[in-house]
Amino acid sequence: MKNCKDIVDLATEYLENSMEPTFREEFEKHISLCPPCEVFFNTYRATGPLCRKAIARKIPHEVQSALWQFLEQRINNDE
Amino acid sequence: MVSGRDIVDIERSLRTRELSDTELVASFREGNTKAFRELVRRYQGKAYALALRLTSNEADAQEVLQDTFLSVYRKFDTFRGDAAFSSWLYRITANAALMKVRSRGQRKDISLDDMGADENEHHLELRDWSDDAERLVMNRDAAQKIAKAVEQLPEKYRVVFLLREVEELSTQEVAEALGLSTPTVKTRLHRARLFLRELLGKTLQDFPEVAFSHKEKEALETISLPEE
């Protein structure tokens, strides 16, 4: 791991588990020794789950009912 | 009073719930429409959520949902089964949603570069807000701001981010669903995460329960990045 920019560039590779074990160890070592990189990585990693929780939406019952009604009608017409 | 026929139906229903997507697909191919109904039941919520986030409009999302499952029914013969059924379904959903948005001329995407998403300016952060994430999503206004931030992502980044981070597909599944290479998916995902991370950091400052201290705010305003 050359420098802090590598941490930014390789953050997705790390999260996707697509990094060579040696690089992975270097990545983790750098983060443990570099507080700004640790903060960067913690917030980078938390971004997806935070968005997932914030935008979670359940399908309303009326949308489900309308879907079934729509499909029954169209499929019956097809047949 | 539950009849014998009801019990048989319930047992069948329970068995259906245990079937994998692949088994349901095979069963539907043999003409079992109950298998199709189960696939709809299983994926309607996920398809609706994706459509809603891509169209940003409930009525449009409902239409996309209906068109999607009708396409699935009518074009089932074209599904070869090379990829997962879910990838195929997400592809149809995303295409239908993006066509809906384009047909209405609803949005003009600005590039991430124009939105200030320079990868070289993302590194330095004074405060680790990752521990405050739980509290932040409990706040309705904050959650709305986060949703708005996701909506701001240009289309090609947003669809990748939604499938990978919200629907929790694997990178490979996202690539299959969108007909992209895995490296392209990773690049778009990376840029989307960087952009949203930056925006979330700024959003946090507006909420007292997770706010930066005055000192930290001042430091953030005056900070400049070190030269490489």
HADDOCK unambig.tbl for C-alpha pairs under 7 A between the chains (distance, minus, plus):
assign (segid A and resid 8 and name CA) (segid B and resid 123 and name CA) 6.66 0.50 0.50
assign (segid A and resid 12 and name CA) (segid B and resid 186 and name CA) 6.89 0.50 0.50
assign (segid A and resid 12 and name CA) (segid B and resid 190 and name CA) 5.80 0.50 0.50
assign (segid A and resid 36 and name CA) (segid B and resid 124 and name CA) 6.04 0.50 0.50
assign (segid A and resid 36 and name CA) (segid B and resid 125 and name CA) 6.40 0.50 0.50
assign (segid A and resid 39 and name CA) (segid B and resid 125 and name CA) 6.55 0.50 0.50
assign (segid A and resid 39 and name CA) (segid B and resid 127 and name CA) 6.82 0.50 0.50
assign (segid A and resid 39 and name CA) (segid B and resid 128 and name CA) 5.11 0.50 0.50
assign (segid A and resid 40 and name CA) (segid B and resid 123 and name CA) 6.00 0.50 0.50
assign (segid A and resid 40 and name CA) (segid B and resid 124 and name CA) 6.84 0.50 0.50
assign (segid A and resid 40 and name CA) (segid B and resid 125 and name CA) 6.29 0.50 0.50
assign (segid A and resid 42 and name CA) (segid B and resid 128 and name CA) 6.94 0.50 0.50
assign (segid A and resid 42 and name CA) (segid B and resid 130 and name CA) 6.03 0.50 0.50
assign (segid A and resid 43 and name CA) (segid B and resid 128 and name CA) 6.38 0.50 0.50
assign (segid A and resid 43 and name CA) (segid B and resid 129 and name CA) 6.42 0.50 0.50
assign (segid A and resid 43 and name CA) (segid B and resid 130 and name CA) 5.11 0.50 0.50
assign (segid A and resid 43 and name CA) (segid B and resid 197 and name CA) 6.58 0.50 0.50
assign (segid A and resid 44 and name CA) (segid B and resid 193 and name CA) 6.57 0.50 0.50
assign (segid A and resid 44 and name CA) (segid B and resid 194 and name CA) 6.84 0.50 0.50
assign (segid A and resid 44 and name CA) (segid B and resid 197 and name CA) 5.87 0.50 0.50
assign (segid A and resid 46 and name CA) (segid B and resid 130 and name CA) 5.63 0.50 0.50
assign (segid A and resid 47 and name CA) (segid B and resid 193 and name CA) 6.51 0.50 0.50
assign (segid A and resid 47 and name CA) (segid B and resid 196 and name CA) 6.84 0.50 0.50
assign (segid A and resid 47 and name CA) (segid B and resid 197 and name CA) 5.59 0.50 0.50
assign (segid A and resid 48 and name CA) (segid B and resid 165 and name CA) 5.21 0.50 0.50
assign (segid A and resid 49 and name CA) (segid B and resid 165 and name CA) 6.84 0.50 0.50
assign (segid A and resid 50 and name CA) (segid B and resid 133 and name CA) 6.00 0.50 0.50
assign (segid A and resid 51 and name CA) (segid B and resid 146 and name CA) 6.38 0.50 0.50
assign (segid A and resid 52 and name CA) (segid B and resid 165 and name CA) 6.62 0.50 0.50
assign (segid A and resid 52 and name CA) (segid B and resid 166 and name CA) 4.77 0.50 0.50
assign (segid A and resid 53 and name CA) (segid B and resid 137 and name CA) 6.59 0.50 0.50
assign (segid A and resid 54 and name CA) (segid B and resid 137 and name CA) 5.26 0.50 0.50
assign (segid A and resid 54 and name CA) (segid B and resid 143 and name CA) 4.77 0.50 0.50
assign (segid A and resid 54 and name CA) (segid B and resid 146 and name CA) 6.49 0.50 0.50
assign (segid A and resid 54 and name CA) (segid B and resid 147 and name CA) 6.54 0.50 0.50
assign (segid A and resid 55 and name CA) (segid B and resid 147 and name CA) 5.55 0.50 0.50
assign (segid A and resid 57 and name CA) (segid B and resid 49 and name CA) 6.22 0.50 0.50
assign (segid A and resid 58 and name CA) (segid B and resid 45 and name CA) 6.45 0.50 0.50
assign (segid A and resid 59 and name CA) (segid B and resid 45 and name CA) 5.20 0.50 0.50
assign (segid A and resid 59 and name CA) (segid B and resid 48 and name CA) 6.43 0.50 0.50
assign (segid A and resid 63 and name CA) (segid B and resid 62 and name CA) 6.47 0.50 0.50
assign (segid A and resid 67 and name CA) (segid B and resid 66 and name CA) 5.63 0.50 0.50
assign (segid A and resid 70 and name CA) (segid B and resid 66 and name CA) 6.93 0.50 0.50
assign (segid A and resid 71 and name CA) (segid B and resid 70 and name CA) 6.47 0.50 0.50
